[in-house]
Every structure is written in structure tokens, then in C-alpha cells.
Amino acid sequence: MGETTKVRVGVQSARELEIEVDQPETVRNAIEAAVAAGDFMVWLSDTRGRQYGVVVDKLAFVEVEFARGRPGVGFAQ
């Protein structure tokens, strides 16, 4: 299995929903499509198959944190 990506979604109630996903583009595209279509809710799934419903009007921001490799320790070659 590849590396996962954390996606944190802020809602207007000063809370955040952080879910771990394999393909952040899928989440971003789902949110953009729901906003553009004027949908009431967008459904997101994490790497464990859990689903989260988020009311589109309550979205404050979406932050995508891509996985980074750990900095190397030792001698460079």
C-alpha cells in the first residue's frame, strides 16, 4: 500500500475533521464538485472505509498535507 495523506477540513463551528486518505485529489474534487453544484452535503471516505458527511455551507477551509519522507540521517553519498 502507498503512502497516505492527511486531509483536514475546517467547519464554521471552530472544529476540524482530519481524515487519512490515499488520494487527496479525490477529496478535493468531491468538495469542489459539491460546492459548484450547490449540494447540501459532501461525503468523504478515509483509508479504513469510514465515511464522513460534511455540510457544504459549513466548510471554512480544506488543508491537504502531503506525506514527506523523513530527513536523512548520516552521510550523503
C-alpha positions in Angstrom: 0.0 0.0 0.0 1.3 3.5 -0.8 1.8 6.4 1.5 -1.3 8.1 2.9 -2.2 11.7 3.1 -3.9 13.6 5.8 -6.7 16.0 4.9 -8.1 18.3 7.5 -11.4 20.1 6.9 -12.4 23.1 9.0 -16.0 23.8 9.6 -17.5 27.0 10.9 -18.1 25.7 14.4 -14.3 26.1 15.1 -13.8 22.4 14.8 -11.8 20.4 12.3 -12.3 17.0 10.8 -9.0 15.3 10.0 -9.1 12.1 7.9 -6.4 10.0 6.4 -6.8 9.3 2.6 -4.8 7.6 -0.1 -5.8 10.0 -2.9 -6.2 13.6 -1.7 -7.2 14.7 -5.3 -10.4 12.6 -4.9 -11.3 14.5 -1.7 -10.5 17.9 -3.2 -12.5 17.1 -6.4 -15.5 15.9 -4.3 -15.6 19.1 -2.3 -15.1 21.3 -5.3 -17.9 19.5 -7.2 -20.3 19.7 -4.2 -19.6 23.5 -3.8 -20.1 24.1 -7.5 -23.3 22.1 -7.6 -24.8 23.7 -4.6 -25.1 20.4 -2.8 -26.2 20.3 0.8 -23.6 17.6 1.9 -20.4 16.0 0.7 -19.4 12.5 1.7 -15.8 11.7 2.3 -14.2 8.3 3.0 -10.9 7.6 4.8 -8.4 4.8 4.4 -10.3 2.5 6.8 -13.6 2.9 4.9 -15.2 5.2 7.4 -17.4 7.8 5.8 -17.9 11.4 7.0 -20.7 13.7 5.9 -19.9 17.4 5.9 -22.5 20.1 5.3 -21.1 22.2 2.4 -22.3 25.5 3.8 -20.3 24.9 7.0 -16.9 24.4 5.2 -14.4 27.0 6.2 -11.2 25.6 4.7 -9.5 22.5 3.3 -5.9 21.8 4.1 -4.0 18.9 2.3 -0.8 17.8 4.0 1.2 15.6 1.6 3.4 12.9 3.2 7.0 13.8 3.3 9.9 11.4 3.7 11.9 11.6 6.8 15.1 13.7 6.6 18.1 11.5 6.0 20.5 10.9 8.9 24.1 10.0 8.3 26.5 10.6 5.5 25.5 11.7 2.0 26.8 9.7 -0.9 
